[in-house]
Amino acid sequence: MLLLVFVDLDPELAALRPLGGFFVLRTTGGRRPPLPTLAHAYEERSSDVYGHSIAFRVNKVANVLRAPEMRIAASVAQQGLAARLWSTALGCAAHYDQVPDLDPRLLHWDPDGTAPDDLWLTAVRPLPADAETLADVVLNAHLRPLAAVLHARHRVAEGLLWGNAASALTGAARQLDGWARAHGRTDVGDRARELTAELLAHPLLAGTGTLTGTAFRRRSCCLYYRVPGGGVCGDCCFPRPPRSSPRAASG
């Protein structure tokens, strides 16, 4: 008889800490930090101490990278936030067999923080750890409205943004798989790979690339190669930085 042991989400999500900065999610025990929520940030006409939080973050990334176009900074900023959200959700699913409710109204964000993005969760509400739930709490609740803002403000191609989302997801899965192998937790790696394969079949991510084991090859480019000193990423559709017009890579 197989005995399954389920561990409830602890209020501090402590199991995420050994996995690295992209996985850690700070919890506040109901205290609201003096920062905007992501729900507020996704509102096209929102205004807070940063002006518009998403616009502020894109400008910050543009200045740090010395990006020649704002859409490049928008792409990099979106992929960074996507990586944080996927890492937290996938890490919890693989470790706890539950995920916290990542409702944008519960997640506070520091647009002026360094990478990885600083996130605070005001309430830990456990949800099932199936692919449908992960798609709801990350894709539908966050990456869909974020893509809408970036497409409207910076004309970033939607295909590029969903390629970024898939790249962030598979990157989180590779990190989890590496940790699992190093620590003898093959169950964690197996669960992460299983969920990742299911999520890549979601209509928003289907066709964004090819997954072989934990290796992913995307069909679009995040445009990072266009920043000074930048190059192509490990999962880029290009084997080397192209010399032709970058707009051909934006779809």
Buried (B, 14 or more C-beta within 10 A) or exposed (E): EEEEEEEEBEEEBEBBEEBBBBBBBEBBEEEEBEBBBBBBBBBEEBEBEBEBBBBBBBBBBBEEBEBBBBBBBBBBBBBBBBBBBBBBBBBBBBBBBBBBBBBBEBBBBBBEEEBBBBBBBBBBEBBEBBBEBBBBBBBEBBBBBBBBBBBEBBEBBBBBBBBBBBBBBBBBBBBBBEBBEEEEBEEBBEBBBBBBEBBBEBEBBEBBBEBEEBEBBBBBBBBBBBBEEBEBBEBBBBEEBBEEEBEEBBE
